[in-house]
């Protein structure tokens, strides 16, 4: 959703990387054997937009100001509610001296919790 309340959709086609962070907690049994008791999995995505024309780059700013963000995978037809990490930096050919692209670091809004 942009600053004016309109819904937008921006394509990302280049170099999409999925990763997961694992936070584990352990317990020690009465006979001093450690075992994992809880694992919290944080899904993450790193997206690259590819080259964006200067005149379209300003539309990507709404990714950082939107109250909600949905990542839609057009190959598997799945969607994920995500939050964006990082800041928006205004870029154009004048101040970058190169073509403009955007890298996003996204995290799933919910984690996966495994309790053993």
C-alpha positions in Angstrom: 0.0 0.0 0.0 1.5 3.4 -1.0 1.2 6.7 0.9 -2.1 7.4 -0.8 -3.8 4.2 0.2 -3.5 2.5 -3.2 -2.4 -1.2 -3.5 0.7 -1.7 -5.6 2.5 -4.7 -7.0 6.2 -4.6 -7.9 8.1 -7.4 -9.8 11.3 -9.0 -8.5 12.8 -11.5 -10.9 16.6 -11.5 -10.4 18.6 -13.5 -7.8 15.9 -14.5 -5.3 17.6 -16.2 -2.3 15.7 -18.0 0.5 17.3 -18.7 3.9 16.3 -19.6 7.4 17.7 -18.5 10.8 17.5 -21.1 13.6 17.4 -20.1 17.3 17.7 -23.2 19.5 17.3 -23.7 23.2 18.7 -26.6 25.1 17.9 -28.4 28.3 20.2 -30.6 30.3 18.8 -33.8 31.7 19.4 -35.1 35.2 22.2 -37.2 33.9 24.0 -34.2 32.2 22.9 -35.0 28.6 22.1 -31.9 26.5 19.2 -32.0 24.1 17.3 -29.5 22.0 14.1 -28.4 23.6 12.9 -25.6 21.2 13.8 -24.5 17.7 12.5 -21.2 16.3 12.8 -20.9 12.5 12.8 -17.4 10.9 12.3 -17.6 7.1 14.1 -14.9 5.1 14.3 -13.8 1.5 16.8 -11.6 -0.3 15.3 -10.1 -3.5 16.9 -8.2 -6.3 14.8 -6.1 -8.7 17.1 -6.1 -11.6 17.5 -2.8 -13.5 14.8 -0.3 -12.9 14.2 2.7 -15.0 14.6 6.0 -13.1 11.0 7.0 -13.7 9.7 3.7 -12.0 12.1 3.6 -9.0 10.0 6.0 -6.9 7.2 3.5 -6.9 9.3 1.0 -5.0 9.5 3.4 -2.0 6.0 2.2 -1.0 7.5 -1.2 0.0 9.1 0.6 3.0 6.1 2.7 4.0 3.3 0.1 3.6 1.5 -1.1 6.8 1.6 -4.6 5.3 3.7 -6.4 2.7 2.8 -9.6 0.9 5.4 -11.6 -1.0 3.8 -13.6 -3.7 5.6 -16.5 -5.4 4.2 -16.7 -8.9 5.8 -20.1 -9.5 4.2 -21.9 -6.5 1.2 -19.6 -6.1 2.0 -19.1 -2.4 2.0 -15.8 -0.6 3.8 -14.8 2.6 3.2 -11.9 4.9 6.6 -10.3 5.4 8.4 -7.3 6.9 11.2 -5.5 5.2 14.5 -4.9 6.9 16.7 -2.0 6.0 16.1 1.5 4.6 15.0 3.1 1.4 17.7 5.0 -0.4 16.6 7.3 -3.2 18.6 6.4 -6.3 18.8 7.7 -9.8 21.3 7.6 -12.6 22.6 11.0 -11.6 23.6 10.1 -8.0 24.6 6.5 -8.7 26.4 6.9 -12.0 25.0 3.5 -13.0 21.7 1.7 -13.7 19.5 1.5 -10.7 18.5 -1.7 -8.9 17.0 -2.5 -5.5 17.9 -5.2 -3.0 15.3 -6.2 -0.4 15.9 -8.2 2.8 12.5 -9.6 3.9 11.6 -11.7 6.9 8.4 -13.7 7.4 6.0 -11.9 9.8 5.6 -15.2 11.7 8.1 -17.8 12.8 7.9 -21.5 12.9 8.2 -22.9 16.4 9.2 -26.5 17.2 8.9 -27.6 20.8 10.2 -31.0 21.8 
